[in-house]
Amino acid sequence: MASQLETTAKALNRQLEGLDLAGRLALVAGLDGKAVFTTSLGIEDQVITAEIGLNRLSIEVSTLDTGRLFKETSDLIGETEERFGIEIIRFHPSQNDIDDFAARFGMNGFYESVEARHACCGARKLKPLAKALEGASIWITGLRRGQSGNRADTPFAEFDAERNLIKVNPLADWDLEAIRAHVADNAVPVNPLHVRGYPSIGCEPCTRAIKPGEPERAGRWWWENDEKRECGLHVPETAIPSLNSSSL
């Protein structure tokens, strides 16, 4: 089954390359199986959500409501639903997982070690993501090659062996200027934090505005030294030792 999905993903990657965003999403929506788009409400994801809503595509839109989002992000969920006439399904962490993390590391223990930070992401993001993707055969994301060095080789479609599905990145070849132009041309609502120096927005305690000349994702988990820092959503959990050793 895995080899079949891998072959399908490679063929899909070639097909998507020659299409515009609307064509890419329409193609994915027409494939067999359940397609789920997980949005962080960032500017890239708002572009994808707009296309799904305006074209009434059969793609489920979900978000991970970690419990520590910026108020601006939470407010944007309702505004986006109303603007495009869609439902954004919220997936929350379990209270038991949050309590377990706090007992082990302290509520804000993620500042103290990489292990603790990954454990927090595991409880607040990875477990809810697993729920969001239950029954899905296609996972759509807003990943772009220009977001960070760690994402420079992002394909349009790939086989996600860990989740046994096809992951589609329809904005892989878009740069930030193209994203901003599309938003302006189509009156897409965006997070007001973007104009305050936050190109990438995650949980409030873990996100700061970037400084002039810094990469787009420099404001995420800025206290860590690893330039390829990620939360685990888009890298295999097996590549993150602290997640493997965590009980969360």
CYANA upper distance limits for C-alpha pairs under 8 A (distance plus 0.5 A):
  1 MET  CA      5 LEU  CA      6.81
  2 ALA  CA      6 GLU  CA      6.59
  2 ALA  CA    161 ALA  CA      7.74
  2 ALA  CA    164 ASN  CA      7.45
  3 SER  CA      7 THR  CA      6.66
  4 GLN  CA      8 THR  CA      6.67
  5 LEU  CA      9 ALA  CA      6.50
  5 LEU  CA    159 PHE  CA      6.92
  5 LEU  CA    165 LEU  CA      7.66
  5 LEU  CA    166 ILE  CA      7.45
  6 GLU  CA     10 LYS  CA      6.82
  6 GLU  CA    158 GLU  CA      7.65
  6 GLU  CA    159 PHE  CA      5.62
  6 GLU  CA    166 ILE  CA      8.41
  7 THR  CA     11 ALA  CA      6.87
  8 THR  CA     12 LEU  CA      6.58
  9 ALA  CA     13 ASN  CA      6.52
  9 ALA  CA    157 ALA  CA      6.05
  9 ALA  CA    158 GLU  CA      5.56
  9 ALA  CA    159 PHE  CA      6.17
  9 ALA  CA    166 ILE  CA      6.60
  9 ALA  CA    167 LYS  CA      8.50
 10 LYS  CA     14 ARG  CA      7.08
 10 LYS  CA    157 ALA  CA      7.33
 10 LYS  CA    158 GLU  CA      7.05
 10 LYS  CA    159 PHE  CA      8.50
 11 ALA  CA     15 GLN  CA      6.92
 12 LEU  CA     16 LEU  CA      6.58
 12 LEU  CA    156 PHE  CA      8.39
 12 LEU  CA    157 ALA  CA      6.67
 13 ASN  CA     17 GLU  CA      6.88
 13 ASN  CA    155 PRO  CA      7.25
 13 ASN  CA    156 PHE  CA      5.56
 13 ASN  CA    157 ALA  CA      5.06
 13 ASN  CA    158 GLU  CA      7.56
 14 ARG  CA     18 GLY  CA      7.96
 14 ARG  CA    156 PHE  CA      8.49
 15 GLN  CA     19 LEU  CA      7.89
 16 LEU  CA     23 GLY  CA      8.48
 16 LEU  CA     24 ARG  CA      6.00
 16 LEU  CA    156 PHE  CA      6.89
 16 LEU  CA    157 ALA  CA      8.31
 16 LEU  CA    170 PRO  CA      8.05
 17 GLU  CA    156 PHE  CA      7.30
 19 LEU  CA     23 GLY  CA      5.91
 19 LEU  CA     24 ARG  CA      6.22
 20 ASP  CA     24 ARG  CA      6.59
 21 LEU  CA     25 LEU  CA      6.72
 21 LEU  CA    170 PRO  CA      6.88
 21 LEU  CA    171 LEU  CA      7.70
 22 ALA  CA     26 ALA  CA      6.56
 22 ALA  CA     51 GLU  CA      7.00
 23 GLY  CA     27 LEU  CA      6.53
 24 ARG  CA     28 VAL  CA      6.83
 24 ARG  CA    170 PRO  CA      6.83
 25 LEU  CA     29 ALA  CA      6.52
 25 LEU  CA     51 GLU  CA      8.31
 25 LEU  CA     52 ILE  CA      7.98
 25 LEU  CA     57 LEU  CA      8.38
 25 LEU  CA    170 PRO  CA      7.65
 26 ALA  CA     30 GLY  CA      6.75
 26 ALA  CA     57 LEU  CA      7.35
 27 LEU  CA     31 LEU  CA      7.21
 28 VAL  CA     35 ALA  CA      8.07
 29 ALA  CA     35 ALA  CA      7.25
 29 ALA  CA     57 LEU  CA      6.66
 29 ALA  CA     58 SER  CA      6.11
 29 ALA  CA     59 ILE  CA      6.53
 30 GLY  CA     58 SER  CA      8.40
 33 GLY  CA    136 ALA  CA      7.34
 33 GLY  CA    137 SER  CA      6.08
 33 GLY  CA    138 ILE  CA      7.81
 34 LYS  CA     59 ILE  CA      7.94
 34 LYS  CA     60 GLU  CA      8.43
 34 LYS  CA    135 GLY  CA      7.38
 34 LYS  CA    136 ALA  CA      5.24
 34 LYS  CA    137 SER  CA      6.05
 34 LYS  CA    138 ILE  CA      6.87
 35 ALA  CA     58 SER  CA      8.12
 35 ALA  CA     59 ILE  CA      5.69
 35 ALA  CA     60 GLU  CA      6.78
 35 ALA  CA    136 ALA  CA      6.30
 35 ALA  CA    137 SER  CA      6.75
 35 ALA  CA    138 ILE  CA      5.09
 35 ALA  CA    139 TRP  CA      6.44
 35 ALA  CA    140 ILE  CA      7.68
 36 VAL  CA     59 ILE  CA      6.17
 36 VAL  CA     60 GLU  CA      5.19
 36 VAL  CA     61 VAL  CA      6.49
 36 VAL  CA     62 SER  CA      7.63
 36 VAL  CA    132 ALA  CA      8.29
 36 VAL  CA    133 LEU  CA      7.27
 36 VAL  CA    136 ALA  CA      6.92
 36 VAL  CA    138 ILE  CA      6.77
 36 VAL  CA    139 TRP  CA      5.60
 36 VAL  CA    140 ILE  CA      6.49
 37 PHE  CA     59 ILE  CA      7.20
 37 PHE  CA     60 GLU  CA      6.48
 37 PHE  CA     61 VAL  CA      5.37
 37 PHE  CA     62 SER  CA      6.64
 37 PHE  CA    139 TRP  CA      6.40
 37 PHE  CA    140 ILE  CA      4.96
 37 PHE  CA    141 THR  CA      6.52
 38 THR  CA     61 VAL  CA      6.45
 38 THR  CA     62 SER  CA      5.28
 38 THR  CA     63 THR  CA      5.80
 38 THR  CA     64 LEU  CA      8.08
 38 THR  CA    132 ALA  CA      8.33
 38 THR  CA    139 TRP  CA      8.05
 38 THR  CA    140 ILE  CA      7.12
 38 THR  CA    141 THR  CA      6.64
 39 THR  CA     45 ASP  CA      5.93
 39 THR  CA     46 GLN  CA      8.14
 39 THR  CA     49 THR  CA      8.30
 39 THR  CA     61 VAL  CA      7.53
 39 THR  CA     62 SER  CA      6.63
 39 THR  CA     63 THR  CA      5.57
 39 THR  CA     64 LEU  CA      8.18
 39 THR  CA    141 THR  CA      7.66
 39 THR  CA    142 GLY  CA      7.95
 40 SER  CA     45 ASP  CA      7.04
 40 SER  CA     63 THR  CA      6.60
 40 SER  CA     64 LEU  CA      7.64
 40 SER  CA    201 ILE  CA      8.32
 40 SER  CA    202 GLY  CA      7.93
 41 LEU  CA     45 ASP  CA      6.17
 41 LEU  CA     46 GLN  CA      6.34
 41 LEU  CA     63 THR  CA      8.39
 41 LEU  CA     73 THR  CA      7.06
 41 LEU  CA     76 LEU  CA      7.68
 41 LEU  CA     77 ILE  CA      7.71
 41 LEU  CA    190 VAL  CA      8.12
 41 LEU  CA    191 ASN  CA      7.73
 42 GLY  CA     46 GLN  CA      6.65
 42 GLY  CA    190 VAL  CA      7.62
 42 GLY  CA    191 ASN  CA      7.20
 42 GLY  CA    199 PRO  CA      8.44
 42 GLY  CA    200 SER  CA      7.27
 42 GLY  CA    201 ILE  CA      6.93
 43 ILE  CA     47 VAL  CA      7.04
 43 ILE  CA    179 ILE  CA      7.84
 43 ILE  CA    180 ARG  CA      8.36
 43 ILE  CA    183 VAL  CA      8.49
 43 ILE  CA    190 VAL  CA      6.34
 43 ILE  CA    191 ASN  CA      7.60
 43 ILE  CA    194 HIS  CA      8.36
 43 ILE  CA    199 PRO  CA      8.42
 44 GLU  CA     48 ILE  CA      7.23
 44 GLU  CA    142 GLY  CA      6.15
 44 GLU  CA    143 LEU  CA      8.47
 44 GLU  CA    171 LEU  CA      8.16
 44 GLU  CA    179 ILE  CA      6.99
 45 ASP  CA     49 THR  CA      6.59
 45 ASP  CA    141 THR  CA      8.00
 45 ASP  CA    142 GLY  CA      5.75
 46 GLN  CA     50 ALA  CA      6.54
 46 GLN  CA    188 VAL  CA      7.43
 46 GLN  CA    189 PRO  CA      7.75
 46 GLN  CA    190 VAL  CA      7.20
 47 VAL  CA     51 GLU  CA      7.00
 47 VAL  CA    179 ILE  CA      7.85
 47 VAL  CA    182 HIS  CA      7.92
 47 VAL  CA    183 VAL  CA      7.20
 47 VAL  CA    188 VAL  CA      7.44
 48 ILE  CA     52 ILE  CA      6.80
 48 ILE  CA    142 GLY  CA      7.85
 49 THR  CA     53 GLY  CA      6.55
 49 THR  CA     61 VAL  CA      7.95
 50 ALA  CA     54 LEU  CA      6.36
 50 ALA  CA     84 PHE  CA      7.04
 50 ALA  CA    188 VAL  CA      7.32
 51 GLU  CA     55 ASN  CA      6.41
 52 ILE  CA     56 ARG  CA      6.25
 52 ILE  CA     57 LEU  CA      5.59
 52 ILE  CA     58 SER  CA      8.29
 52 ILE  CA     59 ILE  CA      7.41
 53 GLY  CA     57 LEU  CA      7.24
 53 GLY  CA     84 PHE  CA      5.53
 53 GLY  CA     85 GLY  CA      7.06
 53 GLY  CA     86 ILE  CA      6.60
 54 LEU  CA     84 PHE  CA      6.67
 60 GLU  CA     88 ILE  CA      8.39
 61 VAL  CA     87 GLU  CA      7.52
 61 VAL  CA     88 ILE  CA      5.67
 61 VAL  CA     89 ILE  CA      6.87
 62 SER  CA     88 ILE  CA      5.56
 62 SER  CA     89 ILE  CA      4.96
 62 SER  CA     90 ARG  CA      6.43
 62 SER  CA     91 PHE  CA      7.82
 62 SER  CA    132 ALA  CA      7.26
 63 THR  CA     88 ILE  CA      7.12
 63 THR  CA     89 ILE  CA      6.66
 63 THR  CA     90 ARG  CA      5.67
 63 THR  CA     91 PHE  CA      6.73
 64 LEU  CA     90 ARG  CA      6.47
 64 LEU  CA     91 PHE  CA      5.47
 64 LEU  CA     92 HIS  CA      6.69
 64 LEU  CA    124 ARG  CA      8.43
 64 LEU  CA    125 LYS  CA      6.84
 64 LEU  CA    128 PRO  CA      6.88
 64 LEU  CA    129 LEU  CA      7.27
 65 ASP  CA     69 LEU  CA      7.52
 65 ASP  CA     90 ARG  CA      6.40
 65 ASP  CA     91 PHE  CA      6.25
 65 ASP  CA     92 HIS  CA      5.68
 65 ASP  CA     93 PRO  CA      8.18
 66 THR  CA     91 PHE  CA      8.46
 66 THR  CA     92 HIS  CA      6.34
 66 THR  CA     93 PRO  CA      6.73
 66 THR  CA    124 ARG  CA      5.51
 66 THR  CA    125 LYS  CA      6.90
 66 THR  CA    203 CYS  CA      7.84
 67 GLY  CA     92 HIS  CA      7.73
 67 GLY  CA     93 PRO  CA      8.20
 67 GLY  CA    124 ARG  CA      8.20
 68 ARG  CA    203 CYS  CA      5.76
 68 ARG  CA    204 GLU  CA      6.48
 68 ARG  CA    205 PRO  CA      7.89
 69 LEU  CA     73 THR  CA      6.81
 69 LEU  CA     74 SER  CA      7.10
 69 LEU  CA    202 GLY  CA      7.27
 69 LEU  CA    203 CYS  CA      5.08
 69 LEU  CA    204 GLU  CA      5.88
 70 PHE  CA     74 SER  CA      7.01
 70 PHE  CA    202 GLY  CA      8.44
 70 PHE  CA    203 CYS  CA      6.99
 70 PHE  CA    204 GLU  CA      5.61
 71 LYS  CA     75 ASP  CA      6.56
 72 GLU  CA     76 LEU  CA      6.70
 72 GLU  CA    191 ASN  CA      6.84
 72 GLU  CA    192 PRO  CA      7.37
 72 GLU  CA    193 LEU  CA      7.74
 73 THR  CA     77 ILE  CA      7.29
 73 THR  CA    191 ASN  CA      6.77
 74 SER  CA     78 GLY  CA      8.09
 75 ASP  CA     79 GLU  CA      7.13
 76 LEU  CA     80 THR  CA      6.40
 76 LEU  CA    189 PRO  CA      8.27
 76 LEU  CA    190 VAL  CA      7.84
 76 LEU  CA    191 ASN  CA      7.05
 77 ILE  CA     81 GLU  CA      6.79
 77 ILE  CA     88 ILE  CA      7.61
 78 GLY  CA     82 GLU  CA      6.77
 79 GLU  CA     83 ARG  CA      6.60
 79 GLU  CA    189 PRO  CA      8.17
 80 THR  CA     84 PHE  CA      6.66
 80 THR  CA     86 ILE  CA      8.41
 80 THR  CA    189 PRO  CA      7.28
 81 GLU  CA     85 GLY  CA      5.94
 81 GLU  CA     86 ILE  CA      5.43
 81 GLU  CA     87 GLU  CA      6.17
 81 GLU  CA     88 ILE  CA      7.06
 82 GLU  CA     86 ILE  CA      7.57
 91 PHE  CA    128 PRO  CA      6.03
 91 PHE  CA    129 LEU  CA      7.96
 91 PHE  CA    131 LYS  CA      7.81
 91 PHE  CA    132 ALA  CA      7.08
 92 HIS  CA    124 ARG  CA      7.74
 92 HIS  CA    128 PRO  CA      6.39
 93 PRO  CA     97 ASP  CA      7.48
 93 PRO  CA     98 ILE  CA      7.64
 93 PRO  CA    123 ALA  CA      6.70
 93 PRO  CA    124 ARG  CA      5.46
 93 PRO  CA    125 LYS  CA      7.66
 93 PRO  CA    127 LYS  CA      7.44
 93 PRO  CA    128 PRO  CA      6.19
 94 SER  CA     98 ILE  CA      7.02
 94 SER  CA    123 ALA  CA      8.24
 95 GLN  CA     99 ASP  CA      6.53
 96 ASN  CA    100 ASP  CA      6.52
 97 ASP  CA    101 PHE  CA      6.66
 97 ASP  CA    123 ALA  CA      6.24
 97 ASP  CA    248 LEU  CA      6.86
 98 ILE  CA    102 ALA  CA      6.72
 98 ILE  CA    120 CYS  CA      8.48
 98 ILE  CA    123 ALA  CA      7.07
 98 ILE  CA    124 ARG  CA      8.00
 99 ASP  CA    103 ALA  CA      6.60
100 ASP  CA    104 ARG  CA      6.71
100 ASP  CA    248 LEU  CA      8.10
101 PHE  CA    105 PHE  CA      6.39
101 PHE  CA    106 GLY  CA      7.40
101 PHE  CA    107 MET  CA      7.61
101 PHE  CA    119 ALA  CA      7.70
101 PHE  CA    120 CYS  CA      7.20
101 PHE  CA    123 ALA  CA      8.15
101 PHE  CA    248 LEU  CA      7.81
102 ALA  CA    106 GLY  CA      4.65
102 ALA  CA    107 MET  CA      4.97
102 ALA  CA    108 ASN  CA      8.22
102 ALA  CA    109 GLY  CA      8.11
103 ALA  CA    107 MET  CA      8.35
105 PHE  CA    109 GLY  CA      5.35
105 PHE  CA    110 PHE  CA      7.99
105 PHE  CA    116 ALA  CA      6.97
109 GLY  CA    113 SER  CA      7.90
109 GLY  CA    116 ALA  CA      6.58
109 GLY  CA    117 ARG  CA      7.74
110 PHE  CA    114 VAL  CA      7.49
110 PHE  CA    115 GLU  CA      8.22
110 PHE  CA    116 ALA  CA      5.17
110 PHE  CA    117 ARG  CA      4.39
110 PHE  CA    118 HIS  CA      8.07
110 PHE  CA    119 ALA  CA      8.40
110 PHE  CA    120 CYS  CA      7.10
111 TYR  CA    116 ALA  CA      8.11
111 TYR  CA    117 ARG  CA      7.26
111 TYR  CA    223 TRP  CA      7.93
112 GLU  CA    116 ALA  CA      7.45
112 GLU  CA    117 ARG  CA      8.36
113 SER  CA    117 ARG  CA      6.83
114 VAL  CA    118 HIS  CA      6.63
114 VAL  CA    224 GLU  CA      7.92
114 VAL  CA    242 SER  CA      7.88
115 GLU  CA    119 ALA  CA      6.66
115 GLU  CA    242 SER  CA      5.20
115 GLU  CA    243 LEU  CA      7.61
115 GLU  CA    246 SER  CA      8.50
116 ALA  CA    120 CYS  CA      6.69
116 ALA  CA    242 SER  CA      8.32
117 ARG  CA    121 CYS  CA      6.80
118 HIS  CA    122 GLY  CA      6.45
118 HIS  CA    231 CYS  CA      6.85
118 HIS  CA    232 GLY  CA      8.12
118 HIS  CA    242 SER  CA      6.92
118 HIS  CA    243 LEU  CA      6.41
119 ALA  CA    123 ALA  CA      6.80
119 ALA  CA    242 SER  CA      7.67
119 ALA  CA    243 LEU  CA      6.48
119 ALA  CA    246 SER  CA      6.75
119 ALA  CA    248 LEU  CA      6.78
120 CYS  CA    124 ARG  CA      6.51
120 CYS  CA    125 LYS  CA      8.50
121 CYS  CA    125 LYS  CA      5.68
121 CYS  CA    126 LEU  CA      6.93
121 CYS  CA    231 CYS  CA      6.30
121 CYS  CA    232 GLY  CA      7.95
122 GLY  CA    126 LEU  CA      5.17
122 GLY  CA    127 LYS  CA      6.66
122 GLY  CA    231 CYS  CA      8.30
122 GLY  CA    232 GLY  CA      8.09
122 GLY  CA    243 LEU  CA      7.46
122 GLY  CA    248 LEU  CA      6.87
123 ALA  CA    127 LYS  CA      6.29
123 ALA  CA    128 PRO  CA      8.19
123 ALA  CA    248 LEU  CA      6.32
124 ARG  CA    128 PRO  CA      7.19
125 LYS  CA    129 LEU  CA      6.45
125 LYS  CA    233 LEU  CA      8.03
126 LEU  CA    130 ALA  CA      6.81
126 LEU  CA    232 GLY  CA      7.58
126 LEU  CA    233 LEU  CA      6.78
127 LYS  CA    131 LYS  CA      7.17
128 PRO  CA    132 ALA  CA      6.75
129 LEU  CA    133 LEU  CA      6.68
129 LEU  CA    233 LEU  CA      8.38
130 ALA  CA    134 GLU  CA      6.78
133 LEU  CA    139 TRP  CA      7.78
136 ALA  CA    165 LEU  CA      7.80
137 SER  CA    164 ASN  CA      8.27
137 SER  CA    165 LEU  CA      5.42
137 SER  CA    166 ILE  CA      6.78
138 ILE  CA    165 LEU  CA      6.24
138 ILE  CA    166 ILE  CA      5.36
138 ILE  CA    167 LYS  CA      6.28
138 ILE  CA    168 VAL  CA      7.54
139 TRP  CA    165 LEU  CA      7.64
139 TRP  CA    166 ILE  CA      6.73
139 TRP  CA    167 LYS  CA      5.19
139 TRP  CA    168 VAL  CA      6.52
140 ILE  CA    167 LYS  CA      6.36
140 ILE  CA    168 VAL  CA      5.21
140 ILE  CA    169 ASN  CA      6.46
140 ILE  CA    170 PRO  CA      8.07
141 THR  CA    167 LYS  CA      7.93
141 THR  CA    168 VAL  CA      6.81
141 THR  CA    169 ASN  CA      5.73
141 THR  CA    170 PRO  CA      7.95
142 GLY  CA    169 ASN  CA      6.46
142 GLY  CA    170 PRO  CA      7.55
142 GLY  CA    171 LEU  CA      6.60
142 GLY  CA    172 ALA  CA      8.14
143 LEU  CA    147 GLN  CA      8.01
143 LEU  CA    151 ARG  CA      7.99
143 LEU  CA    154 THR  CA      7.80
143 LEU  CA    169 ASN  CA      6.24
143 LEU  CA    170 PRO  CA      8.47
143 LEU  CA    171 LEU  CA      7.03
143 LEU  CA    172 ALA  CA      6.44
144 ARG  CA    151 ARG  CA      7.24
144 ARG  CA    152 ALA  CA      8.13
144 ARG  CA    154 THR  CA      7.18
144 ARG  CA    169 ASN  CA      7.89
144 ARG  CA    171 LEU  CA      6.21
144 ARG  CA    172 ALA  CA      4.62
144 ARG  CA    173 ASP  CA      6.81
144 ARG  CA    174 TRP  CA      7.00
144 ARG  CA    175 ASP  CA      7.91
145 ARG  CA    149 GLY  CA      8.21
145 ARG  CA    151 ARG  CA      5.48
145 ARG  CA    152 ALA  CA      4.66
145 ARG  CA    153 ASP  CA      6.61
145 ARG  CA    154 THR  CA      6.01
145 ARG  CA    172 ALA  CA      5.99
145 ARG  CA    173 ASP  CA      6.82
145 ARG  CA    174 TRP  CA      8.22
145 ARG  CA    175 ASP  CA      8.44
146 GLY  CA    151 ARG  CA      7.58
146 GLY  CA    152 ALA  CA      6.68
146 GLY  CA    173 ASP  CA      8.47
146 GLY  CA    174 TRP  CA      8.28
146 GLY  CA    175 ASP  CA      6.66
146 GLY  CA    176 LEU  CA      8.22
147 GLN  CA    151 ARG  CA      7.01
147 GLN  CA    152 ALA  CA      8.09
147 GLN  CA    215 PRO  CA      7.95
147 GLN  CA    216 GLU  CA      6.22
147 GLN  CA    217 ARG  CA      7.00
148 SER  CA    152 ALA  CA      6.91
148 SER  CA    215 PRO  CA      7.30
148 SER  CA    216 GLU  CA      7.36
148 SER  CA    217 ARG  CA      6.99
148 SER  CA    228 LYS  CA      8.34
149 GLY  CA    228 LYS  CA      7.71
150 ASN  CA    228 LYS  CA      6.12
154 THR  CA    169 ASN  CA      8.04
154 THR  CA    172 ALA  CA      6.51
155 PRO  CA    168 VAL  CA      8.46
155 PRO  CA    169 ASN  CA      7.27
155 PRO  CA    172 ALA  CA      6.90
156 PHE  CA    168 VAL  CA      6.11
156 PHE  CA    169 ASN  CA      5.26
156 PHE  CA    170 PRO  CA      6.14
156 PHE  CA    171 LEU  CA      8.10
156 PHE  CA    172 ALA  CA      6.41
157 ALA  CA    166 ILE  CA      7.26
157 ALA  CA    167 LYS  CA      6.08
157 ALA  CA    168 VAL  CA      4.86
157 ALA  CA    169 ASN  CA      6.57
157 ALA  CA    170 PRO  CA      8.47
158 GLU  CA    166 ILE  CA      6.23
158 GLU  CA    167 LYS  CA      5.82
158 GLU  CA    168 VAL  CA      7.10
159 PHE  CA    164 ASN  CA      7.75
159 PHE  CA    165 LEU  CA      6.61
159 PHE  CA    166 ILE  CA      5.20
159 PHE  CA    167 LYS  CA      6.60
160 ASP  CA    164 ASN  CA      6.09
160 ASP  CA    165 LEU  CA      5.93
160 ASP  CA    166 ILE  CA      6.25
160 ASP  CA    167 LYS  CA      6.60
161 ALA  CA    165 LEU  CA      7.44
162 GLU  CA    236 PRO  CA      7.14
174 TRP  CA    178 ALA  CA      6.69
174 TRP  CA    179 ILE  CA      7.33
175 ASP  CA    179 ILE  CA      6.93
176 LEU  CA    180 ARG  CA      6.68
177 GLU  CA    181 ALA  CA      6.68
178 ALA  CA    182 HIS  CA      6.65
179 ILE  CA    183 VAL  CA      6.77
180 ARG  CA    184 ALA  CA      6.73
181 ALA  CA    185 ASP  CA      6.57
182 HIS  CA    186 ASN  CA      6.57
183 VAL  CA    187 ALA  CA      6.22
183 VAL  CA    188 VAL  CA      5.40
183 VAL  CA    189 PRO  CA      8.08
183 VAL  CA    190 VAL  CA      8.49
184 ALA  CA    188 VAL  CA      7.35
190 VAL  CA    194 HIS  CA      8.19
192 PRO  CA    196 ARG  CA      7.65
193 LEU  CA    197 GLY  CA      7.26
193 LEU  CA    198 TYR  CA      6.09
193 LEU  CA    199 PRO  CA      8.42
193 LEU  CA    201 ILE  CA      8.47
194 HIS  CA    198 TYR  CA      5.15
194 HIS  CA    199 PRO  CA      5.77
194 HIS  CA    200 SER  CA      8.26
196 ARG  CA    209 ALA  CA      7.60
197 GLY  CA    209 ALA  CA      5.26
197 GLY  CA    210 ILE  CA      6.31
197 GLY  CA    211 LYS  CA      8.21
198 TYR  CA    208 ARG  CA      7.28
198 TYR  CA    209 ALA  CA      5.12
198 TYR  CA    210 ILE  CA      6.80
198 TYR  CA    219 GLY  CA      7.87
199 PRO  CA    209 ALA  CA      8.24
199 PRO  CA    210 ILE  CA      8.26
199 PRO  CA    216 GLU  CA      6.26
199 PRO  CA    217 ARG  CA      7.75
200 SER  CA    207 THR  CA      8.44
200 SER  CA    216 GLU  CA      6.83
200 SER  CA    217 ARG  CA      6.17
200 SER  CA    219 GLY  CA      7.70
200 SER  CA    220 ARG  CA      7.80
201 ILE  CA    207 THR  CA      6.74
201 ILE  CA    220 ARG  CA      8.08
202 GLY  CA    206 CYS  CA      7.29
202 GLY  CA    207 THR  CA      6.43
202 GLY  CA    220 ARG  CA      7.74
203 CYS  CA    207 THR  CA      6.73
204 GLU  CA    208 ARG  CA      8.44
206 CYS  CA    219 GLY  CA      8.48
206 CYS  CA    220 ARG  CA      6.46
206 CYS  CA    221 TRP  CA      5.69
206 CYS  CA    222 TRP  CA      8.11
207 THR  CA    219 GLY  CA      5.85
207 THR  CA    220 ARG  CA      5.33
207 THR  CA    221 TRP  CA      6.87
207 THR  CA    222 TRP  CA      7.99
208 ARG  CA    219 GLY  CA      5.21
208 ARG  CA    220 ARG  CA      7.22
208 ARG  CA    222 TRP  CA      8.06
209 ALA  CA    219 GLY  CA      6.17
210 ILE  CA    214 GLU  CA      6.68
210 ILE  CA    215 PRO  CA      8.29
210 ILE  CA    216 GLU  CA      7.87
210 ILE  CA    217 ARG  CA      8.44
210 ILE  CA    218 ALA  CA      6.67
210 ILE  CA    219 GLY  CA      5.72
214 GLU  CA    218 ALA  CA      6.64
218 ALA  CA    222 TRP  CA      6.70
221 TRP  CA    229 ARG  CA      8.04
224 GLU  CA    229 ARG  CA      8.13
230 GLU  CA    234 HIS  CA      8.01
230 GLU  CA    235 VAL  CA      7.95
232 GLY  CA    236 PRO  CA      7.09
232 GLY  CA    237 GLU  CA      6.55
232 GLY  CA    240 ILE  CA      7.88
235 VAL  CA    239 ALA  CA      7.48
236 PRO  CA    240 ILE  CA      7.82
237 GLU  CA    241 PRO  CA      8.27
237 GLU  CA    243 LEU  CA      7.02
237 GLU  CA    244 ASN  CA      7.45
238 THR  CA    243 LEU  CA      8.40
238 THR  CA    244 ASN  CA      7.17
240 ILE  CA    244 ASN  CA      7.21
241 PRO  CA    245 SER  CA      6.89
242 SER  CA    246 SER  CA      6.64
243 LEU  CA    248 LEU  CA      8.42
